[in-house]
Amino acid sequence: TVAVILTLNVIFPGFIMRGGWALFIAAPAVGLFQSYFAGVEKDNGILVAASFLSAISILFLLIALAPKVLGIFIGISLLAVGGLVVYKNLRSVKR
């Protein structure tokens, strides 16, 4: 995965500086996915960690490579989801 990132940086100079750096977060995620699917025992913790790293990498790629409007939309969406989670947790707490 890192070799692909560095190759893209050679083909497109400045790729890493313009947002390709987020792919470095995806490199361990690819390894964790390979470990999960190649293993005899399926450890769900590995799958959760790989999914989390993949989601963060995709989020940072979208923010870095997409227009500012998409970045603002993603920020508002994250705030809305966070507010919804907090609201549901506050409603479920018994006093």
Backbone torsions as a table, in degrees:
resi	resn	phi	psi	omega
1	THR	NA	-43.2	179.4
2	VAL	-65.6	-35.7	178.3
3	ALA	-63.3	-38.0	177.7
4	VAL	-65.3	-41.4	179.4
5	ILE	-62.7	-45.8	-179.4
6	LEU	-68.1	-34.9	176.0
7	THR	-64.9	-42.3	176.5
8	LEU	-61.8	-34.6	178.1
9	ASN	-69.1	-31.0	176.9
10	VAL	-74.0	-42.4	-179.2
11	ILE	-69.7	-44.1	179.1
12	PHE	-115.6	91.3	-177.2
13	PRO	-55.6	133.4	-180.0
14	GLY	86.5	9.4	-178.8
15	PHE	-59.5	-42.8	-178.1
16	ILE	-67.2	-40.8	-178.0
17	MET	-70.9	-26.2	-178.0
18	ARG	-91.6	11.2	176.4
19	GLY	131.4	-10.6	179.5
20	GLY	-70.0	-12.4	179.0
21	TRP	-60.0	-26.5	-178.9
22	ALA	-65.6	-21.1	177.9
23	LEU	-69.8	-21.4	176.5
24	PHE	-65.3	-25.9	176.0
25	ILE	-72.2	-29.9	-179.5
26	ALA	-75.5	-19.7	-177.3
27	ALA	-60.5	-49.7	176.8
28	PRO	-66.7	-28.8	178.6
29	ALA	-63.8	-41.0	178.1
30	VAL	-62.4	-43.7	178.0
31	GLY	-63.2	-39.2	178.5
32	LEU	-68.5	-38.8	175.3
33	PHE	-62.1	-42.2	178.2
34	GLN	-63.0	-40.9	178.9
35	SER	-64.2	-40.0	-179.6
36	TYR	-66.7	-47.4	-175.3
37	PHE	-77.0	-22.0	-179.9
38	ALA	-88.9	-19.9	-176.5
39	GLY	-75.6	150.3	177.5
40	VAL	-72.6	-46.7	176.8
41	GLU	-90.9	125.2	-178.9
42	LYS	-87.4	104.5	177.8
43	ASP	-89.3	116.0	-176.6
44	ASN	-67.2	-23.6	177.8
45	GLY	-62.8	-37.2	177.9
46	ILE	-66.2	-41.1	179.8
47	LEU	-65.8	-38.5	178.2
48	VAL	-65.2	-45.7	-180.0
49	ALA	-63.5	-42.5	179.5
50	ALA	-65.3	-40.3	178.7
51	SER	-66.0	-40.4	179.0
52	PHE	-63.4	-46.3	178.5
53	LEU	-64.3	-38.5	177.9
54	SER	-64.3	-43.2	-179.9
55	ALA	-63.9	-42.1	178.6
56	ILE	-64.8	-42.1	179.5
57	SER	-62.6	-45.1	179.2
58	ILE	-64.7	-40.6	178.5
59	LEU	-61.1	-47.3	179.6
60	PHE	-66.0	-36.3	176.7
61	LEU	-63.5	-43.7	178.8
62	LEU	-63.1	-42.2	-179.4
63	ILE	-67.4	-40.4	-175.9
64	ALA	-77.2	-36.7	-172.9
65	LEU	-98.2	-18.5	-177.7
66	ALA	-91.6	166.8	177.4
67	PRO	-63.6	165.3	-177.7
68	LYS	-61.4	-31.8	-179.3
69	VAL	-60.3	-41.3	178.8
70	LEU	-65.6	-38.6	177.1
71	GLY	-62.1	-41.0	178.1
72	ILE	-66.4	-42.4	178.8
73	PHE	-61.5	-42.6	179.0
74	ILE	-64.4	-41.4	178.2
75	GLY	-61.8	-44.9	178.6
76	ILE	-64.8	-39.3	178.6
77	SER	-63.3	-42.9	178.7
78	LEU	-64.1	-40.7	177.0
79	LEU	-63.5	-40.8	179.7
80	ALA	-65.3	-44.3	179.2
81	VAL	-64.7	-42.1	177.4
82	GLY	-62.3	-42.9	177.4
83	GLY	-62.9	-39.4	178.3
84	LEU	-64.7	-42.0	178.7
85	VAL	-63.5	-45.2	179.3
86	VAL	-63.3	-43.4	-179.7
87	TYR	-61.2	-44.3	179.7
88	LYS	-66.6	-37.3	178.6
89	ASN	-68.3	-37.9	178.6
90	LEU	-67.5	-34.9	179.1
91	ARG	-71.9	-29.7	-176.2
92	SER	-86.6	-12.2	179.5
93	VAL	-74.6	125.8	179.2
94	LYS	-88.8	132.6	-179.7
95	ARG	-108.5	NA	NA
